[in-house]
């Protein structure tokens, strides 16, 4: 299920988590070469992604049960 990014926060390990409109979160790690998201390291980059739609795996799982 698609949900918009409404904010970001840091988890206990210092990784950014996208806060989704549904209340769930999704990690947005910059961990090359596996995940290349340098935009997450700056406030400007994160702000540019506000409103971007992601697939929420937790919502999808809840929908199918």
Long-range contacts (C-beta under 8 A, 24 or more apart in sequence): 1-55, 1-56, 1-59, 1-60, 1-63, 2-53, 2-54, 2-55, 2-56, 3-53, 3-54, 3-55, 3-56, 3-59, 4-51, 4-52, 4-53, 4-54, 5-49, 5-50, 5-51, 5-52, 5-53, 5-54, 6-50, 7-50, 8-40, 8-46, 16-40, 16-46, 18-49, 18-54, 20-54, 20-56, 22-56, 22-58, 22-59, 24-56, 24-58, 24-59, 26-54, 26-56, 26-57
